[in-house]
Amino acid sequence: MKWMLPIALATIAVVAGTSVAILVLDVGLRGIVSVPYRVFDIDVVVDRESGMVSYDLGMIEVPDGSVIAKVALLEREGNFSIVVNGVLTLESENKAYVIEMPCMVVIGTSCYRIMAIIPGWDAPMPIEEGTYEVSLKLTWNKASGSGRFYAKLYLVHIQKDKS
């Protein structure tokens, strides 16, 4: 980007003919963004066809609005099949929200789920502003073969419409 300034000044000098271009303002903007959100890497050891494991993920602050959980399968290697289902629970002193996440990771097999819209999974779920204790329960079935996968679970906040 530093090479752009001399080119811009040369262009101004050529366009202006004999005019002299003098730089009168140079603003550098450097920002540090540190919006707090929780990041976890969880190793789930699958050593049987079906199983369950739970994790306490600590506290999060959620503004007024809605939330939706999304999963992205980022990597997989090996020759295996598995279906992973999840339940994400957000609990405060006076309110609890449960997001059922069927078929959240499906590799090498099929997964059938109820044909209904699940709030927080298929569509945004309204949530009150507050501090929530978060827990994640994972269950798996149809596991066979060997390999590994890496998936990311995101909880996305959608601001409340202020109009």
N, C-alpha and C positions, 0 to 999 in steps of 0.2 A: 504494500500500500504506500510505502514511503516514496516509491518511484513515481507515483501519480502526481505529487505536488510539483516537482520540476517540470513535468510534461504540461500540467495545467498552466503554470506560470509562463512557460515558453509559448504556449498557445495564446495566452492573453497578450504577450509582447508582440507576436506576429500580427494578431488581429488589430491591435491598437496602433500598429505602425511604429512610430518613434516614441510612443508613450512608455513609461517605465512602470512596471507592476511592482508594488510593494506589499508584502504580506502584512496584514494588519490584525489578523486574529488566527490563532492556532489552538484548537480545543481538542484535547485527548480525553476520551471517556473510557475509564476502566471501572468495571463493576464487579463486586463480589456478591453473588446471590446465594443465600443459604436459607431457603425455605425448608423448615424442618418436616421431614417425613421419615418413616421408619423403613429400613432396608434389612432384610434377612436373607440368608442362604441356608436352607435346610436340607440336610442329607437324609433322605428316606431310604432305609434299607429294606428292600423287598426280598425276603428269603422264603416266602411261601405263596401259594396261589391266591390267598386272600388275607387281608389284615386291616388293622386300624392303628393310627397313631395321632396324638394330640399335641399341640404346641400352644403355650401362652406367649403372645407376641408383645405384651406390654401395653402401654397407654398411648392413645393418639388423641389429638384435638381435631374435632370435625366442626366446621362452620355450618350454619343453617343452610339447608338445600336438599340435595339428593346424592346418593352414592350408587355406583355400579361396579361390580367386580368383573374383571376380564383376565383371561389367561392366554399367554402366548407360548407355544412350544418352540423353543429356540434351537435346541440341539437334540440329536438322538443318534446312537450308534449301537450296533449289535443286531442280533436276531432274536427279538422278543415281542411279546404282546402284553398289554396291560390296559385296564380301565381304572382311572383314579377319579373318585368323587370327593367333594369337599363340602364342609360347612364352616362358614366364617361367622363368628358371633361378635357383636359389638355390644358391650354392656356398661351402663352407667349406674349411678345410685338409684335412679328411678325409671330407667328405660332400657329395654333390650331389643336389639335387632338381630335377626338371624337370616343369613343369605345361604340358601341351599344351592350347591353348584354341582349338579349331576353331569357326568361325562366331561369333566373339566380337562382331563388328559386321556386321550384314546389313541393307542398305538397298536397297529397290527391286528385289530379286531373291530367289532362293532359295539355300539352302546345304544341302548334304547331307553328313552325317558318319557315321562308323562308329557302329554301335549297340552301344557298350560304355561302361561307366562309367569315366570318366577321373578318377583320384585327383587332388585339388586343383582340379578344375574342376567335375565333377558331384557329387563327394562329398569330405568332408574327407580330407586326406592327413596321416598322422602325420609329425611332424618332430622332430628332436632339438634341444634348446636349443643356441643358438650364435650366432655372428656370421657373417652370410652376405653375400657379394658378389652383387648382384642384376643380372641383365641381362634385357632384353626384346627379342625378335625379332618383328617384325610382317611379315606377308606379305599381299598383297592380290591379288585377281583379279576379273575381271568388272567392272572399273571403267569407267564411261562417263558422259557428260554433264558437268555442272558444278554445283558447290554446295559446301557445307561441313557438317561434323558435329562434335559435341563429345561424347565419351564419357569415362567415368571407369572406370578399372580399380582395383579394391580387392583387397588381399590381407588376408584376415581371419584372425586367430589365434583358435583355440578352445582354451580351457584344458583341460588333462588332468584327467579326473575323479579326485579325490583319495580316493575311497572304496575 
